Amino acid sequence: MTDDLAYAGVTGQAAALHAGDVSARELTELLLRRIEAYDGGLNAFTVVTAEQALAEADRRDSVPRADRGPLHGVPVAIKEENDVEGLVTTFGTAANSRPAAADSEVVRRLRAAGAVIIGKTNMPEFGLFPFTESTAHGTTCNPWSSEHTTGGSSGGSAAAVAAGLAPAAIGGDGGGSIRIPAACCGLFGLKPARGRTTTSPHPHLWYGLGVIGPLTRSVADSALVHDAIRGSLPGDMFRAAEPPTSFTEAAATAPARLRIGWSVKPVTRGVRPAPEVVEAVTATAALLAELGHHVEEIDPHYPDPTAAFVPQWFAGMRAEALAVDDYARLERRTRQTARLGTWARPGVTRWALGRNEKLAARANRVFDHVDVLLTPALACLPPRTGRLTGTGTLRAVLRAMPMIAYSALWNVTGNPAASIPAGFTADGLPLAVQLVGRRDDETTLLSLSAQLETARPWADRRPPLTPAP
């Protein structure tokens, strides 16, 4: 069994398992060997559940073929903010120590679909900043260049998938935390619509901002995992409208001729996109025109999301910080951020949630004229690691601005948005663009993204990994 299977993605591995070319145990053993060989230099995983994963794989192999789920035997990694029974949900901090009593609903659904949980992945403390660096678990390195960041906050998940250590890994996105690491690591990352997937056992993630979804190598991989986990529960604060078709079917269906507007204008003032970023957008716009779509440069007339985003950001992190087992073990910067956010009381947060709808209405006026918006995913190229070293809250926020300049608005509005690989720099760093759709319209984004992937394939690219000594 070669490493080609490790890079086959969710759909490739699921097909090999279905055909009987490999057993769930053999596949799990392959990925565990790769984790042992390469993760020492990446630091993607905080916990590798080797013994439990092998036992779970054995149970999958004993399931009759007629009863096997769509993710039968496929190993999946879980970001540290999601509960896995028997493991501590650290949120990237050293301040938690109690193991979770049960799986989160998303993890339960993954198991119900046949997945094998292989471990938990690194994130910055509470996902506050888009760089996967923490005092508790160290820095996660980009598989394409160990000197550069994976982004964040789902950086461990991105590194694991890009390096072929897992075909999919669950992430969360409260300001770009699926799309940013996907962009840094050459992956596909869809931020689903608000309310598309349950956040249970929590009624929400950072109030209106956070959603859950996978990072994957391909669009089809993402659609398959999303179909396995999507759906809300009665206790959720938000609920999305039902899609017209499954995500898997959408990814396999060519889109109709679409009106696509592109813009490199940042939402965040004072941020300028790098020349390579602009070139990636214009090249993608040209490709979309060649594919038959009506494509034009537009001004999206973005509203300023600060007044809605900042209170929810502060309130969400304070709620998580105040619930830890040992507050004194939080990072100094996190404690400073919590103090700075004491004003984000329930009344302020309710006001911010009310602002969401007004901002969403203004931002969504762009879709009166286009079906999909094309922008950069990041304003910058993947920065070098160490962006949080020695920083307080203000400096960390300033360093985060180029990373979230195109992403955070769509967390405020709740629109689905996806990071799409768009080639590489001369130095071999991934480039990416972002596609934004109408509210609750992931299916159009998946169809268009899959069309782009067919025209400009990316999933077969592999980073230059070096085994850890």
Secondary structure as UniProt FT lines:
FT   HELIX           3..7
FT   HELIX           9..19
FT   HELIX           24..42
FT   STRAND          45..48
FT   HELIX           50..61
FT   HELIX           65..67
FT   TURN            70..73
FT   STRAND          75..79
FT   TURN            80..81
FT   TURN            85..86
FT   TURN            91..92
FT   HELIX           105..112
FT   TURN            113..114
FT   STRAND          116..121
FT   HELIX           125..127
FT   STRAND          133..134
FT   TURN            135..137
FT   STRAND          138..139
FT   STRAND          141..142
FT   TURN            143..144
FT   STRAND          145..149
FT   HELIX           155..162
FT   TURN            163..164
FT   STRAND          168..173
FT   TURN            177..178
FT   HELIX           179..185
FT   STRAND          188..191
FT   TURN            194..195
FT   TURN            200..201
FT   TURN            206..209
FT   STRAND          211..216
FT   HELIX           219..229
FT   TURN            234..235
FT   HELIX           247..251
FT   STRAND          259..262
FT   TURN            269..270
FT   HELIX           275..290
FT   TURN            291..292
FT   STRAND          294..297
FT   HELIX           306..321
FT   TURN            322..323
FT   HELIX           327..329
FT   HELIX           332..340
FT   TURN            341..343
FT   HELIX           346..363
FT   HELIX           364..368
FT   STRAND          372..376
FT   TURN            387..390
FT   HELIX           393..404
FT   TURN            405..408
FT   HELIX           409..413
FT   STRAND          417..424
FT   TURN            426..427
FT   STRAND          430..437
FT   TURN            439..440
FT   HELIX           442..455
FT   TURN            459..460
//
